[in-house]
């Protein structure tokens, strides 16, 4: 059956969140003695863990976004051995945010791939995040012009890997699970979530990790667009 709807994750599939976070954390690492004494890779791992915990709280509407950003750095300072006051945590959060925004970029090849895919099918973004945040990323990277539908968990009321968010995305796109495909980097959220919803999945795996299920198609890069398109179309 011809593929009519292509679902894509956004962060670390089309938008280079990891690069932005690393660039912003480099400034944090150099901002205080308690961080300078730590290995930056350890700092990045701890920051990512705290971010994920608080991100879930924001998506569940139990915590406001700005408060979550300050709390993230209060916890990061605490992990590094310093009890930071509200002013220090807020200043660090603001500096991180400014650096993150300045570093925004697409995953290499994302725009060209979306342009190629959209000539054949409807392009849908399915993301666990806030609407305004994801809209800003798409606009900044020039990806918005290649996207037909944007579905975020904030509006949908459910998050990946819940199959309902994929069903909502397909309904909004006028698509069907039998002629759709999902491309994403998170095995749990994107691959398992899509398969539970009955959607064929393609794992974006730039680090070359061992797939939990070798039967799932895998791509290491979004380039060249023509080759990735063949995988999406089920021709390779």
C-alpha angles and dihedrals in degrees: 000000000000116000109244103168128044116195118198134188112225114207112071091355102066102353118054100232093156092058092049093049093048092049092049094045091052087067092046090049090058095041101080138022093237089061097039089061090059131079108256092226090057089048091051093050093049092046091051091051093050091044092054092049094051094039088063089052091052093048089050088052092238092119133033116240097241092047090050091053092053092044090051092061094040087059092044091053090046091052088051091053102262127110099217121202122228094264095053093044091048093047091050091047090052093048091049092049093050091050092046092053092047090053097050114137141147123259103264111276096012098122094046091048094050091048091052094045094048091060087067107030148001115287118219130180116212112189140166099226147077120301098233092047094053094042090054092051092050093048094046093052094042091241096121092079089063097048124090100182133020118197119182129180092239090067099030093054091223133074135216130298087041104102091221093076090057090048090051090050093050092047092052091048094046089240137133131225092239093062099035136092132197124213119193146136100229112085093199100041102032108024103033091036093052094045091051087054090051094252123135110244136210119197117222100211110168093164093057097237120174108266116237087224115030089198091075115092112247133199125192097195140017088232139124091032094209094058094046090048089057090055091049091049089050093244097119 
